[in-house]
C-alpha cells in the first residue's frame, strides 16, 4: 500500500504539490486563481455536455439502424 504522504498525482508527493501551489499563487495572485478555476469548471462542463451529445447521436444512429433492419 502507498504511504499517507504519497499522492498519485503524477508521482508527486505532498511537498512537491505544495511548492507548485505556492508558485502558482505567486504567478497569478490570489484574485486570479478563482477565475482560473471557474474557467476550468466551465470547460469541464462543456466537455461533459459534448460527450452527452455524442452519446445521444450514437444512440439515435443505433436506433435508426435497428428500425431499418425490421
Phi, psi and omega in degrees: 000157180277150178287166181296325184278353182265125177251149181266043178254087183058030177073019180267144176270181182297320181294319180295318180294322177297317179296316179298317179298319178294321178296317178298318179298319179292322182289315188260339182082159183294331183280335182278333185299315177300323177296317179297316180293323178296317177296321178294320177297319178295322178295318179295318179297317179297320178297316179296320178297320178296320178295322178295320178297320178297318178296320179296316179296318179299318179294318179299317180295318179298318179296320179295320179295318178296321178294323180289332180286339182284000000 
